[in-house]
Amino acid sequence: MWLIVNLLFSFILSENQVYMCSKGHVKFESSTALETIIAESRMLRGVLNPTTNQFHFAVQFSSFKGFNSPLQKEHFLENYVESSNFPEVKFSGRVIEDIDFNKNNTCEVRAKGLLQLHGISNDVIIHSKLTIKSVHEISIESDFNINLPDYKIKIPRLEHKKLAEKIVVHVQCTLTKS
């Protein structure tokens, strides 16, 4: 929450109204020959400044539900993402394309920024579909992959056949103007 407050403060200083989301949807999937693991959260928080195209999104790992068993979720939180040390995944940056937020339309955009996971930040570009529904509401949808070794998330040798190194992520959220 402190992150959103800090971002709002910086956006307010620029005298812009921002788009905000507090209940976006994030789903991830790991598929191997032996097992498919799916978990999702409806607690994605985010903010987008329409004047500067800057954004910040974050989701707490503890908010993910699903998995194949409670033990699997426990292993995810404790052994892989180490949520006690790194409680959330964050993505901050800027939309590359110029967007007319006053015109209802759907466009493909590239979000360029730092994806922070497991204490590691990597520069990424994520392709997204942005739909301007009105001057007060936009939606964003995106599918992308996260390569676990890029974030120093180690998979024990015995688990390699059950947990994929490449995780498929789907994000969908609606942001409203504050």
MIDO-561212 format. One record per residue (C-alpha): residue number from 1; residue in three letters; x, y, z. Coordinates in nm, 4 decimals. Layout:
N
[r NUM 'ALA' [X Y Z]];
...
% end
This chain:
178
[r 1 'MET' [0.0000 0.0000 0.0000]];
[r 2 'TRP' [0.2864 0.2385 0.0785]];
[r 3 'LEU' [0.4049 0.2006 -0.2786]];
[r 4 'ILE' [0.0721 0.3165 -0.4200]];
[r 5 'VAL' [0.0669 0.6110 -0.1778]];
[r 6 'ASN' [0.4176 0.7146 -0.2867]];
[r 7 'LEU' [0.3243 0.6861 -0.6535]];
[r 8 'LEU' [0.0048 0.8826 -0.6033]];
[r 9 'PHE' [0.2010 1.1538 -0.4261]];
[r 10 'SER' [0.4440 1.1810 -0.7187]];
[r 11 'PHE' [0.1566 1.1840 -0.9676]];
[r 12 'ILE' [-0.0364 1.4462 -0.7675]];
[r 13 'LEU' [0.2678 1.6703 -0.7689]];
[r 14 'SER' [0.2489 1.6712 -1.1468]];
[r 15 'GLU' [-0.1172 1.7808 -1.1138]];
[r 16 'ASN' [-0.2475 1.4875 -1.3179]];
[r 17 'GLN' [-0.5431 1.2669 -1.2571]];
[r 18 'VAL' [-0.4396 0.9027 -1.2637]];
[r 19 'TYR' [-0.6075 0.5749 -1.3462]];
[r 20 'MET' [-0.6085 0.3252 -1.0600]];
[r 21 'CYS' [-0.6823 -0.0430 -1.0145]];
[r 22 'SER' [-0.7169 -0.2276 -0.6841]];
[r 23 'LYS' [-0.8616 -0.5645 -0.7857]];
[r 24 'GLY' [-0.6958 -0.6684 -1.1091]];
[r 25 'HIS' [-0.6581 -1.0327 -1.2067]];
[r 26 'VAL' [-0.3250 -1.2140 -1.2383]];
[r 27 'LYS' [-0.3014 -1.5820 -1.3285]];
[r 28 'PHE' [0.0125 -1.7883 -1.3682]];
[r 29 'GLU' [0.0596 -2.1351 -1.5063]];
[r 30 'SER' [0.3454 -2.3826 -1.4939]];
[r 31 'SER' [0.3046 -2.6778 -1.7298]];
[r 32 'THR' [0.5294 -2.9805 -1.7519]];
[r 33 'ALA' [0.4724 -3.3359 -1.8762]];
[r 34 'LEU' [0.3963 -3.4447 -1.5192]];
[r 35 'GLU' [0.2007 -3.1562 -1.3724]];
[r 36 'THR' [0.0181 -2.8331 -1.4432]];
[r 37 'ILE' [0.0073 -2.5734 -1.1679]];
[r 38 'ILE' [-0.2338 -2.2803 -1.1907]];
[r 39 'ALA' [-0.2767 -2.0037 -0.9358]];
[r 40 'GLU' [-0.4456 -1.6669 -0.9535]];
[r 41 'SER' [-0.4997 -1.3471 -0.7596]];
[r 42 'ARG' [-0.7671 -1.0814 -0.7851]];
[r 43 'MET' [-0.5636 -0.8359 -0.5804]];
[r 44 'LEU' [-0.3452 -0.6692 -0.8462]];
[r 45 'ARG' [-0.2981 -0.3006 -0.7612]];
[r 46 'GLY' [-0.1859 -0.0458 -1.0136]];
[r 47 'VAL' [-0.1687 0.3136 -1.1212]];
[r 48 'LEU' [-0.1196 0.4722 -1.4652]];
[r 49 'ASN' [-0.0471 0.8390 -1.5308]];
[r 50 'PRO' [-0.2076 0.9286 -1.8689]];
[r 51 'THR' [0.0087 1.2377 -1.9163]];
[r 52 'THR' [0.3484 1.0731 -1.8705]];
[r 53 'ASN' [0.2453 0.7123 -1.9562]];
[r 54 'GLN' [0.4205 0.6005 -1.6363]];
[r 55 'PHE' [0.2760 0.3051 -1.4474]];
[r 56 'HIS' [0.3293 0.0854 -1.1456]];
[r 57 'PHE' [0.1653 -0.2492 -1.0715]];
[r 58 'ALA' [0.2130 -0.4871 -0.7769]];
[r 59 'VAL' [0.0554 -0.8014 -0.6342]];
[r 60 'GLN' [0.1206 -0.9788 -0.3053]];
[r 61 'PHE' [0.2264 -1.3424 -0.3427]];
[r 62 'SER' [0.0130 -1.4383 -0.0437]];
[r 63 'SER' [-0.3004 -1.3353 -0.2382]];
[r 64 'PHE' [-0.2617 -1.6194 -0.4928]];
[r 65 'LYS' [-0.5139 -1.9005 -0.4725]];
[r 66 'GLY' [-0.5367 -2.2259 -0.6616]];
[r 67 'PHE' [-0.2400 -2.4611 -0.6731]];
[r 68 'ASN' [-0.2896 -2.8366 -0.6594]];
[r 69 'SER' [-0.2630 -2.8610 -0.2807]];
[r 70 'PRO' [-0.2033 -2.6443 0.0267]];
[r 71 'LEU' [0.1468 -2.7924 0.0510]];
[r 72 'GLN' [0.2217 -2.6783 -0.3035]];
[r 73 'LYS' [0.1226 -2.3211 -0.2137]];
[r 74 'GLU' [0.3391 -2.3385 0.0961]];
[r 75 'HIS' [0.6374 -2.4508 -0.1135]];
[r 76 'PHE' [0.5665 -2.1713 -0.3629]];
[r 77 'LEU' [0.5630 -1.9060 -0.0877]];
[r 78 'GLU' [0.8496 -2.0375 0.1243]];
[r 79 'ASN' [1.0897 -2.2169 -0.1115]];
[r 80 'TYR' [1.0521 -2.0471 -0.4484]];
[r 81 'VAL' [0.9464 -1.6820 -0.4167]];
[r 82 'GLU' [1.0528 -1.6579 -0.0508]];
[r 83 'SER' [0.7569 -1.4330 0.0232]];
[r 84 'SER' [0.8707 -1.3550 0.3787]];
[r 85 'ASN' [1.1665 -1.1660 0.2231]];
[r 86 'PHE' [1.0058 -1.0651 -0.1088]];
[r 87 'PRO' [0.6293 -1.0322 -0.0452]];
[r 88 'GLU' [0.5252 -0.9032 -0.3890]];
[r 89 'VAL' [0.6063 -0.8868 -0.7549]];
[r 90 'LYS' [0.6236 -0.5353 -0.9038]];
[r 91 'PHE' [0.6326 -0.3883 -1.2524]];
[r 92 'SER' [0.7125 -0.0184 -1.2967]];
[r 93 'GLY' [0.7899 0.1768 -1.6082]];
[r 94 'ARG' [0.6370 0.3558 -1.9016]];
[r 95 'VAL' [0.4075 0.2758 -2.1937]];
[r 96 'ILE' [0.6214 0.3323 -2.5050]];
[r 97 'GLU' [0.3434 0.4353 -2.7442]];
[r 98 'ASP' [0.1669 0.7700 -2.7266]];
[r 99 'ILE' [-0.1980 0.7172 -2.6410]];
[r 100 'ASP' [-0.4928 0.9528 -2.6740]];
[r 101 'PHE' [-0.6793 0.8753 -2.3511]];
[r 102 'ASN' [-0.9695 1.0967 -2.4639]];
[r 103 'LYS' [-1.0595 0.8708 -2.7564]];
[r 104 'ASN' [-1.2356 0.5364 -2.7073]];
[r 105 'ASN' [-1.0396 0.2662 -2.8850]];
[r 106 'THR' [-0.8325 -0.0483 -2.8456]];
[r 107 'CYS' [-0.4633 -0.0517 -2.9221]];
[r 108 'GLU' [-0.1606 -0.2739 -2.8836]];
[r 109 'VAL' [0.1031 -0.1143 -2.6618]];
[r 110 'ARG' [0.4420 -0.2025 -2.5192]];
[r 111 'ALA' [0.5039 -0.1519 -2.1496]];
[r 112 'LYS' [0.8752 -0.1084 -2.0827]];
[r 113 'GLY' [1.0078 -0.1187 -1.7285]];
[r 114 'LEU' [1.1559 -0.3090 -1.4392]];
[r 115 'LEU' [0.9949 -0.6343 -1.3368]];
[r 116 'GLN' [1.0980 -0.7036 -0.9780]];
[r 117 'LEU' [1.0617 -1.0585 -0.8530]];
[r 118 'HIS' [1.2489 -1.2437 -0.5775]];
[r 119 'GLY' [1.4666 -0.9389 -0.5117]];
[r 120 'ILE' [1.5881 -0.9229 -0.8727]];
[r 121 'SER' [1.4923 -0.6447 -1.1159]];
[r 122 'ASN' [1.5088 -0.7039 -1.4905]];
[r 123 'ASP' [1.4321 -0.4707 -1.7794]];
[r 124 'VAL' [1.1421 -0.6134 -1.9771]];
[r 125 'ILE' [0.9016 -0.5119 -2.2492]];
[r 126 'ILE' [0.5527 -0.6563 -2.2127]];
[r 127 'HIS' [0.3079 -0.6383 -2.5012]];
[r 128 'SER' [-0.0436 -0.5492 -2.3894]];
[r 129 'LYS' [-0.3872 -0.4691 -2.5255]];
[r 130 'LEU' [-0.5141 -0.1402 -2.3858]];
[r 131 'THR' [-0.8827 -0.0540 -2.4292]];
[r 132 'ILE' [-1.0058 0.2963 -2.3559]];
[r 133 'LYS' [-1.3709 0.2488 -2.2636]];
[r 134 'SER' [-1.4274 0.6113 -2.1638]];
[r 135 'VAL' [-1.2259 0.9052 -2.0327]];
[r 136 'HIS' [-1.2832 0.7507 -1.6888]];
[r 137 'GLU' [-1.2107 0.3821 -1.7538]];
[r 138 'ILE' [-0.9499 0.1743 -1.9349]];
[r 139 'SER' [-0.8722 -0.1952 -1.9354]];
[r 140 'ILE' [-0.5439 -0.3722 -1.9884]];
[r 141 'GLU' [-0.4857 -0.7324 -2.0878]];
[r 142 'SER' [-0.1524 -0.9043 -2.1344]];
[r 143 'ASP' [0.0090 -1.2458 -2.1668]];
[r 144 'PHE' [0.3815 -1.2908 -2.1099]];
[r 145 'ASN' [0.6385 -1.5358 -1.9759]];
[r 146 'ILE' [0.8648 -1.5204 -1.6746]];
[r 147 'ASN' [1.1834 -1.7250 -1.6894]];
[r 148 'LEU' [1.2525 -1.8323 -1.3280]];
[r 149 'PRO' [1.6351 -1.8524 -1.3634]];
[r 150 'ASP' [1.6345 -1.4817 -1.4649]];
[r 151 'TYR' [1.5117 -1.4089 -1.1109]];
[r 152 'LYS' [1.7396 -1.6606 -0.9359]];
[r 153 'ILE' [1.4489 -1.8827 -0.8421]];
[r 154 'LYS' [1.5974 -2.2299 -0.8115]];
[r 155 'ILE' [1.4025 -2.5441 -0.8803]];
[r 156 'PRO' [1.5314 -2.8465 -0.6877]];
[r 157 'ARG' [1.6445 -3.1331 -0.9092]];
[r 158 'LEU' [1.3587 -3.3551 -0.7905]];
[r 159 'GLU' [1.1020 -3.0898 -0.8852]];
[r 160 'HIS' [1.2271 -3.0163 -1.2412]];
[r 161 'LYS' [0.9713 -3.2521 -1.3899]];
[r 162 'LYS' [0.6865 -3.0876 -1.1963]];
[r 163 'LEU' [0.7704 -2.7166 -1.2162]];
[r 164 'ALA' [0.8495 -2.5381 -1.5432]];
[r 165 'GLU' [1.1331 -2.2858 -1.5610]];
[r 166 'LYS' [0.9155 -2.0689 -1.7850]];
[r 167 'ILE' [0.5940 -1.9484 -1.6208]];
[r 168 'VAL' [0.3061 -1.8191 -1.8342]];
[r 169 'VAL' [0.1377 -1.5098 -1.6856]];
[r 170 'HIS' [-0.1976 -1.3552 -1.7815]];
[r 171 'VAL' [-0.2960 -1.0109 -1.6493]];
[r 172 'GLN' [-0.6335 -0.8401 -1.6843]];
[r 173 'CYS' [-0.7395 -0.5255 -1.5034]];
[r 174 'THR' [-0.9695 -0.2285 -1.5245]];
[r 175 'LEU' [-0.8391 0.1101 -1.4157]];
[r 176 'THR' [-1.0629 0.4028 -1.3320]];
[r 177 'LYS' [-0.9720 0.7685 -1.3183]];
[r 178 'SER' [-0.9353 0.9081 -0.9691]];
% end
